[in-house]
Amino acid sequence: MAGNPSPLNPIAFHLGPIEVHWYGIIIGLGALLGLMLATRECKKRGISPDHLTDLIMFALPIAIISARIYYVAFEWGYYKNHISEIPAIWHGGIAIHGGLMGAIITALIFTRKRKISFWKLADITAPSILLGQAIGRWGNFMNQEAHGGPVSRSFLEQLHIPTFIINQMDINGVYYHPTFLYESLWSFVGVIILITLRKVNLRRGEMFITYLIWYSIGRFFIEGMRTDSLMLTSHLRMAQVISIVIILVSVLLMIVRRTRGFSNERYLNTEV
């Protein structure tokens, strides 16, 4: 059986005394690629890319802060005794649901101030958000976190995944489910589906709602495999509860918007 070399170094390089972590680089790369994808679509859909760039300047840092606050709140038993660790997001520990909440609130305020449609901008950026999440999960890979329970090396080899992933899943002599990979692949498939749905000309808002449903379905099942879940109670995983709530609210929102005529505009329309 093949041995495992040392884990990949989570530190990419040093700038003097500053350690630059792969975690931050990968999240930044996901945000950049998502911005590029959304910028191209903004031009096609009649929204100035400047609106998107300005929104990202506010939404990205707020999303990261809210994601960290969400995580720390559910891990307060640890952080109350390690206050200095609270800002250390480069060690991991940001919750996507917390970041999503912060980003949505920011976008609601921003679009109202700019007098543009929240739902139109949300539809345009939905594939980009999911792309950022798909890429961002590889930051978890570098930190050897967001993994599932123990498995054998032979099990991982049967998945026909690259050896470097298998080796990185060896943590202190124990192999684990690469749940970061499962979620990343689920999200990449979702990106393809959402981009394809642009041609279907969905009702306004339903691209973003489809994103919420797709991601939540995958997250619900993958979360059940993880060993580092934020827990609501001793038996309830917070991400699974939130995923169910998001799915139910999303379906209800889609029905209400249709019945009340709030989604009569279509995705391909250029009206702001």
Steps between C-alpha positions, in 0.01 A plus 500: 500500500638835403624722777394857546746788462476803721169694470494790257620819663201728571737800480563609141783746568626768738506875457755582764339396830156458335385150413283484188274196522363298209159525669481872436652477152247237392204694638630811323538306175142374527374853555701632204382233256143545620527875443634448148214264415236736638654807336461347154136419573427848638600653167258268317212564739515879503657559842818706529792283620589792728199413714633146539853613583370745759278233652790254528706762684234507771357150487820293499655634823159508670435141392836385638440681830144367534619149409760519775254641755257219420771238548639651820150531649444125469851421623493751785592233752845498343540863396400649834825357630699583186392856419815569299401224257172665399649707212716207377288400201815377322480198730156424355170528673262708290144385442353535150149554636621789713678652203195459279280678754742792518532522121123491441431773755776714348362445148147591609617831643735568207246436224241713676746789523600461135137453388568177314320167528635279779355193331656579165845549653452189715413295190807626316735424789353164604741288289789717618413450866487125452828507305664686788371236742625216278849647483503614863457142626855431382615737771354247743700233318825687562412534869395132527156598630133464402555127460280204585545197716782244485534274195769271367752599238366225274155663520644830379694328224175341379361851447768552233598837640853639460767369734581844637143526633520155656830589667361826635209308652750311719486697823717365781495154347122484439333545161177700477213555257593796272166672555654828388540333159144370491363847567737663254394261222132546586547876477687481167215294355260764632695775323462316168127450562443867587692626197297265283176625656578851376383388157170374645409860588370427848280742687692773677630382838472132423863461394613611846230291669613197297853560626377503860309175453780321312771592748282419800410152374867412456602661827233310695628158394872583505474665842373171641839346418714769666664474840544872566141621466369795696235350724165654593442227758689182579320329209408782260759634258448870442583490128246224439227690682582819310506307171150362559372845594656655188344236273153544651518881500636503143217284366243710688660821373488377143130414533411833664694705246324322215149522644536869587659597171837602649694284254338590170826638363730246340873443543593604147309828521726805517282713727678591823 
